[in-house]
Amino acid sequence: MKKSLLTLAVIMSLFVIGRPAAAQTRVIVRDTGGLLGIQNSCTKVGCSVNYGLDGTVGQLYLVTPNQQPPRGLLGDLLGTVFNLLDFLTKLLLQPGVTNAEPDQLLNLTQSQSLTAPPGLWDTTPVNYYGTTVWDGYVSQPAVQIVNLTSARSAFRVTGAGVVGMIDTGVDPTHPALKAVLLQGYDFTRNQPGGSEMSDVNQSTMAVVNRGAAYDPAQVNQSTMAVVNRSAAPAQLNQSTMAVVNQEDATDLQSSQYADFGHGTMTAGIVHLVAPTAQILPLKAFGPDGTGYLSSIISAVYWGTQHGANVLSMSFDFTTPSKEMAQAINYAAAQGVVSVASVGNNGQRMLVYPAALPNVMGVASVSDAETLSTFSNFGAPPVWVAAPGEGIITTYPFGTYAAGWGTSFSTPFVAGTAALFRSATLPLLRPVSLGLNQSLAAQSIAHAQRVCGNQCGNGVLDIYQAIDSWGGL
């Protein structure tokens, strides 16, 4: 009875916070009997097996109940809740079924719009480990705040291994990224790839002319300002948009592109920190910033089974998920280091996956190393903080943008974990031979103690983090 009441509470909470009813018609089920077991269970309780979520493990599946809720607003709400509760109760009574939970429809973290940093106009081309990038990208204040230059000079670290980016995908044609990009997977379409360019059609891309493609864009997770050197910013919709001039800005104001570019931006920050590490796009979110919990869980398993050493997760949600926790634990058991943003609500609150034991939660600080006003704070879920205001990074169509939010703090820590894999300290074995979640977290905890316990262990200091390996 206790389990049923808990399940009811979880389902009710999902509706109260406004999740679309469609998201609740999908259920994540763990069946120790594998595919045959879940097929037999579905035959008995009335559901269809969509596909597996855990790859070679073969115990986790996404299913759709056959039950249909009553019509009408109240009927839809109550009917869906109680039909789903009845379905879950019956499913949990089946042999081999050890867990069942609704598939949540999630959103990427949101933040606020601020003034574009001056470095966004520094388009001077410079060589950066074999590629040509903007000087404003490699010389921005965040690089000095996290002591990246000192670490690189002292330990000759440039990154190794594979960083899996669970996000909106990555632009595979971006000049700064294409040499280190691997073919990932698109969980929104269930097909190989991982490019977010598949979310824009030819007519949409046509608004990006050659002149505008080289102008900077100011981007964050709630409002987009497209900047043209000869015009004032044009305020667009949520999060990231294609870089266009002011006259063409309205072509991409639709909410369907609210977070387009987000994945390319977070990947660019990993590349800034660890330019010789490879990047594995794991596309679990659409351009509107929404994605299913099942896609995220599947991305964790797929990434782990396809060579990811680090998982970077620039998103958060407030409802705990047993299967998300189990997926992260599976990754940790394989030596994968997981990092996630703590959210932009400006509160002390638990969010997931950052609050999970095998994840490092990352808060945001300003260039003055004070906690960002939008950043969530306190441990848990905060393990460490990193710069997250006006971060200049790569953006689709071969250009650059600036972003605000814990989403853009998180890849600094993910990139640091990739640096560990290329670090060989005097008289010590290569870090990569023993790197895991626990050791990475202990090393990263050697941070700059500048914003009290609001920032967990402090602000990321890459030099101290790598140097601390000798004492572990």
C-alpha positions, 0 to 999 in steps of 0.5 A, a space after each residue: 500500500 505504501 508503494 501505491 500511495 507513493 506512486 500516486 503522489 508522484 503521478 499527481 505531482 507531475 500533473 500539478 506542475 503542468 506536465 502535458 498529459 501525453 507525457 504520462 501515456 508512456 511508462 518506463 518499466 524494469 523487467 528482469 525477464 528481459 524482452 520476453 518477460 515484458 512482452 508477457 507482462 504487457 499481454 496480461 495488463 494491456 500495453 505495447 512495448 515500444 523499445 528497450 532503453 538500456 542497450 545490452 543490459 536488456 531489462 529496461 523498456 518503454 511501454 505504452 498502456 492500452 487504456 484510454 482516459 475519459 474525455 473532458 478536462 477534468 476527465 482527462 486529468 482524473 482519468 489519466 491519473 487513476 488509469 495510470 495508477 491502476 496500470 502501474 499497480 497491475 504491472 508491478 504485480 507481474 513476475 520480474 517487474 521490479 519498477 515502473 514509473 511515468 515517462 516525464 516530459 522535461 525542459 532544459 533549464 532557463 535563465 535571464 538575458 544580460 548584456 553581451 560581453 565585449 569579447 563577443 565582438 573579438 572575432 580575430 582568428 587564432 589557431 587553437 589546437 589545429 583549428 581556427 577560432 575567435 580570439 574572444 572565445 579562447 581569451 574570455 575571463 572564464 579561462 583565467 577564473 578556472 586557472 585553465 592556462 596555468 594548468 595547461 602550462 604546468 601539466 601539459 593537459 589538453 584532454 583525452 577520452 570521450 565526453 558524452 553531451 546529453 543535450 539538443 545535439 551538436 552542429 557537426 559542421 562547426 569548424 571548431 568542433 568537427 575534428 573532435 566530433 564522433 557520431 552519436 545518437 539521436 534519441 528524439 528520432 531513434 536513429 544514429 547521428 546526434 546533429 541538431 541541424 536536423 531540427 532546421 529545414 532549408 527554408 529556416 536555414 536560408 535566413 542565415 546569410 553570409 554577412 550575418 553568419 559572422 556576427 556574434 549572438 548573445 544567447 541564454 536559456 530564456 531569451 535570445 538577443 541576436 546582435 548585428 554590428 550595425 543594429 541593436 539587439 533583436 529580442 527573440 524567444 527562449 534560449 538559442 536561435 539561429 544567428 541572423 541579422 535583425 531584419 531576419 530575426 522574426 523568421 526564427 521566433 517560433 517557440 519550436 526553436 526555443 533551445 536550438 543551438 544549446 548543445 553546440 554551445 555546451 559542446 564548445 565549452 568542453 572543447 575550450 577546456 579540453 580541445 583534444 578530447 572527443 565529443 559524443 553528441 547524445 541528442 535527447 532534447 528537441 529544439 524547443 527544449 523539451 525531452 523525455 526522461 526515457 530519452 535521457 536514461 537511454 542516452 546514459 546507457 548508450 553513451 556508457 556502452 559506446 565509449 563515453 568517459 564523461 557525461 555532461 548534462 546541462 538540464 535539471 528536473 525536480 521529480 526524482 526518478 529511480 531509473 535515472 538514478 540506476 542509469 547513473 549508477 550503472 555509468 559510475 560502475 563503468 568508470 564514467 564521470 557524471 556532471 550536471 547543472 543545478 538549475 537557475 531558480 535562484 534557490 536552495 533546492 534539490 534537482 536531478 540528476 545533480 542531487 544524485 550521489 554519483 553526479 557532481 552538481 555545478 552552480 554558476 558564478 560571475 566573473 567576480 567569482 560571486 554566486 550568480 543571482 539566478 543560480 541555485 545554491 547549497 550542497 546538495 546538490 552543488 558540488 562546485 561552481 564555475 563561470 556561467 555568465 556571458 560565456 562565449 562559445 560555439 554556435 551553429 552555422 560556424 559562429 559564436 554566441 554568449 550564454 548565461 546559466 548553470 548549463 554553461 557552467 557544467 561543461 567547464 567541469 566536464 571538460 576538466 574530467 577529460 583533462 584528467 585523462 590526459 594528465 601524467 604527473 611526475 612519478 605517478 601513473 597516468 590519471 586515466 588508468 584510475 579515473 572514476 566518479 569518486 576520484 574525479 569528485 575528490 580532485 575537483 573538490 580542491 577548488 577556490 573557497 570564495 563563495 562560502 558553502 553556497 558554492 559547495 566546495 568552491 569555484 573550479 580551479 583546474 590547476 588545483 584539481 589536477 595537482 591534487 591527484 598526487 595526494 589521492 
